[in-house]
Amino acid sequence: MEQDNFGIEQITQEDRAYSGSRFSEVRDAIFANPYQKVWGRDGEPPLPHYKVTLANMLRGILPFGKHYLFGQASKRTVDSYADLRWGPDGKGFRRIIHPNGVCLTGFWEITEETEYSGYFRKGSRGLVAGRYSCATTEVHRGDLRALALVGKLFPTTDP
């Protein structure tokens, strides 16, 4: 995806039509079309890397601006529960904040006693799909950066 192309940031009919998904659907979508086997290997492109700028976050905020992308993205994040969001080109959308990230899947298990309930109590087990991302342009070890991990727990151990 190009540095200046953010895709569809606003909420869409696809978001509104969401009725839930299974872990297997999300996992299959994550691994359906990998860019290549190993990023940065000889002959392979490096992992995509996007600049994080204040200008991108403020793009369109003034009254004469085309669209306030960050405002649209914020509304979508709050209003949409969709797990998968591909858009008409099948490439999804680029995040304005935290654009550099990877998807993860795994097994969730709480093995120790906690003061919490729900899926944070001892004995909780399930499957998880998540995204680990960086909020800054710099993504290398030793660079100062802000990191995030978000995930969705699926209340089953059967994919």
N, C-alpha and C positions, 0 to 999 in steps of 0.2 A: 504494500500500500504506500502511496506517495506521502511525502512529509506534510503536504498541505491538504490532503484528502482525509476527511474524518468519517466519510460514509454518512449513514442516516443516524442522526443523533436524537431526533424527536421520537416520541412514542408513536407506534404504528398499529394498524389493524392486527398485524401478526402478534404484537405484544398483548393486545386486548383479547385475542382469541385463545390465549394460553390456557390449557386445562390440566396442566401437570405433565410430568415426564418420569420415566423410569431411569434408574441409574444406567442400565445398559444402553439406552438411547443417547444419553449424554456422553458416556464413555465412547461409544461408537462414533459419535460426531467429533469428539476431540481427536481421535486417532484415524479418522476416515481419510484424510488428505494431508498427511504431514508434508511439510515443505521439502524435506529430504531426510535421509537417515541420520546423518551427523552434521550439525552446523559447523562450518569452519574447516572441515576436513579438506585436504588437497582436492581442488576441483569443485568444491561445494561453496556456496555463498556463506557469508557470516550470518549470525543470528540478526534479524532485523533490529534496528536501533533507531529510536525516534527522539528528537529533541523535545524537552519539556520547557515551554516558555510561557511567560506571563502574557505575551501577545496572543498566543493560541487560546488561553483561558478567557481573555477579554474580547476576543474577536466577535464583532457584531453587537457589543453591549450598548453602544451609543444609539440614540433614537433613529438615526439615519442608516444604521448598519443593516445588512441583509437579514441575518438571523443571529441571535445570541446562542451559539452552539452549546456553551457550558450550561446556560439556563435550560435549554431543551434536554440536554443530557441529564441534568439533575432531576427534572420532572420525570423523565423516563425511568431513572433509577428508582425513584420512589413509587411510581405508579405501575410498573411492569413487574410481574413475577416470573417472566419467561426465563427459562434456563438456557435456551439456545436462541440466538438472534443473528441470522445470516444476511438478511437484506436481499434485494433483487439480484445483486451480482454474486451472491453466495460467499462473499468474503467478510461479512459482518461489518463491524464499525471499529474505528480506532478510538481508544480512550484519550481524552484530553489530558487528564491527570492519570498517572500510572500507565502510560502506553507501553512500557517495556515489561513484558511478563511472560510467564509460561503456565500452562494448564497442568494439573496434577490429578491423579485419582488414587484412591487408597482405601484402607480399612480403618474405621474409627472404633477405638475400644478404650474405655475408662477402667483401669485396673486397680486404682486406689480409692479409698474413701475420700469423699469431698463434702463440702457443706452445700453443694448445689443439687438441683433436681433435674428432671428431664434427661436429656442426653449427656449431661455432665455428671450424672451420679454413677457410682461404682456399678459395674456390670453392663453398662450401656455398650451396645455394639451396633455397627451399621457400616454402610459404604459412604464414601465422601468423594465429591468432585470439587476441585478448587482452582484458584488462580493465585500465583505468587508473583508480585510485581514490585517495581521500583518507581517512586514518584519523581525522580530526578533524571536528568540526562545521563549522569555518570552511573554506570552499573557494575564497575569492576571492584574487586576486593581492594580494600584500603581507601576507596573513595567514600566521602561522606554522603550518605543517601538515606532516604526514607523508604521503608519497605512495608508491604502489606500482604496479608494472606487472608483470602476470603474463601468460604466454602459452603457447600450445601450438603447437609446430612440426609441420607436416605435411610429410613427406618427398617432396613432389611440387610441381611448378609447374603442374600441371593440376588445376583446381578440381574 
